[in-house]
Amino acid sequence: MGNSYGFIEISGVAAAVDALDIMCKTANVEFVTWERKLGGRLVTIIVQGDVSAVTEAVEAAAAHAIKKPVAKAVIANPHSETRRMVAVSASRLAVKKEPKAPTAAGSRAKRSE
């Protein structure tokens, strides 16, 4: 995808999901991560894409979301430390797969061999 980040900070999870939906439908951007603060009362959505697409998406969400954003920003060419910070946030969303316990049928089949 592109080399820029767009941020929308908005009050409430439902408003954040609405803003993300607007951003993704408006321009060719990709959801990166989100952060919830104050028990979800303040939510930051981060998207990435080309500078023009991210700018268009952020402006559309700011104008049409169900609540007015607390803050918005576009970083056209993020510093490597900024990218690292966003990557750390995004890594929290990664689903960790635990090894599955063998089933009873699978255990019997292995013992009989």
C-alpha positions as CSV (number, residue, x, y, z in Angstrom):
1,M,0.0,0.0,0.0
2,G,1.1,3.6,0.3
3,N,3.7,5.4,2.3
4,S,1.6,7.6,4.5
5,Y,-0.6,7.4,7.6
6,G,-3.9,8.9,8.4
7,F,-5.2,9.4,12.0
8,I,-8.7,10.1,13.2
9,E,-9.3,10.5,17.0
10,I,-12.9,10.4,17.9
11,S,-15.1,9.9,20.9
12,G,-16.7,6.4,21.1
13,V,-16.2,3.0,19.5
14,A,-19.3,3.3,17.4
15,A,-18.2,6.6,16.0
16,A,-14.7,5.2,15.3
17,V,-16.1,2.3,13.4
18,D,-18.3,4.7,11.4
19,A,-15.3,6.9,10.6
20,L,-13.2,3.8,9.5
21,D,-16.1,2.7,7.3
22,I,-16.2,6.2,5.7
23,M,-12.4,6.3,5.2
24,C,-12.3,2.8,3.6
25,K,-15.2,3.5,1.3
26,T,-14.0,7.0,0.2
27,A,-10.5,6.2,-0.9
28,N,-8.0,3.4,-1.4
29,V,-6.8,3.1,2.2
30,E,-6.1,0.2,4.4
31,F,-6.9,-0.2,8.1
32,V,-3.7,-0.5,10.2
33,T,-4.7,-0.4,13.8
34,W,-6.7,1.3,16.5
35,E,-6.1,2.5,20.0
36,R,-8.7,2.9,22.7
37,K,-8.2,5.2,25.7
38,L,-10.3,6.1,28.6
39,G,-12.2,2.8,28.4
40,G,-13.1,3.3,24.8
41,R,-14.4,6.8,25.2
42,L,-11.5,8.1,23.0
43,V,-10.5,6.0,19.9
44,T,-7.8,6.6,17.4
45,I,-8.1,4.9,14.0
46,I,-5.0,4.6,11.8
47,V,-5.1,3.9,8.1
48,Q,-2.4,3.8,5.4
49,G,-2.2,4.5,1.7
50,D,-1.0,7.0,-0.8
51,V,-0.8,10.6,0.5
52,S,-3.7,11.8,-1.7
53,A,-5.9,8.8,-0.7
54,V,-5.2,9.1,3.0
55,T,-5.9,12.9,2.9
56,E,-9.2,12.3,1.1
57,A,-10.2,9.6,3.5
58,V,-9.4,11.6,6.6
59,E,-11.2,14.7,5.4
60,A,-14.3,12.6,4.4
61,A,-14.4,11.0,7.8
62,A,-13.9,14.3,9.6
63,A,-16.8,15.8,7.6
64,H,-19.3,12.9,7.6
65,A,-18.7,10.8,10.8
66,I,-21.5,10.6,13.3
67,K,-19.4,12.6,15.8
68,K,-16.9,15.4,15.2
69,P,-13.4,14.1,15.5
70,V,-11.3,15.3,18.5
71,A,-8.2,15.3,16.2
72,K,-7.1,14.3,12.7
73,A,-3.7,14.1,11.0
74,V,-2.0,12.9,7.9
75,I,1.7,12.0,8.0
76,A,2.9,11.9,4.4
77,N,6.3,10.3,4.9
78,P,6.5,8.9,8.5
79,H,9.9,8.6,10.2
80,S,11.1,5.1,10.9
81,E,10.4,5.5,14.7
82,T,6.8,6.6,13.9
83,R,6.4,3.4,11.7
84,R,7.8,1.3,14.6
85,M,5.3,2.8,17.0
86,V,2.4,2.1,14.7
87,A,3.7,-1.4,14.1
88,V,3.9,-2.1,17.9
89,S,0.2,-1.0,18.1
90,A,-0.8,-3.1,15.1
91,S,1.0,-6.2,16.6
92,R,-1.5,-6.2,19.5
93,L,-4.2,-6.9,17.0
94,A,-2.4,-10.0,15.6
95,V,-4.3,-13.2,16.5
96,K,-2.1,-15.5,18.4
97,K,-2.8,-19.1,17.5
98,E,-2.4,-21.6,20.3
99,P,-1.5,-25.2,19.3
100,K,-4.6,-27.4,19.2
101,A,-4.9,-30.2,21.7
102,P,-5.0,-33.6,20.0
103,T,-8.5,-35.0,19.6
104,A,-9.4,-38.4,21.1
105,A,-9.7,-40.0,17.7
106,G,-6.3,-38.5,16.7
107,S,-4.7,-39.8,19.9
108,R,-6.0,-43.4,19.3
109,A,-4.9,-43.4,15.7
110,K,-1.3,-42.5,16.7
111,R,-1.2,-45.1,19.5
112,S,-2.3,-47.9,17.3
113,E,0.5,-47.3,14.7
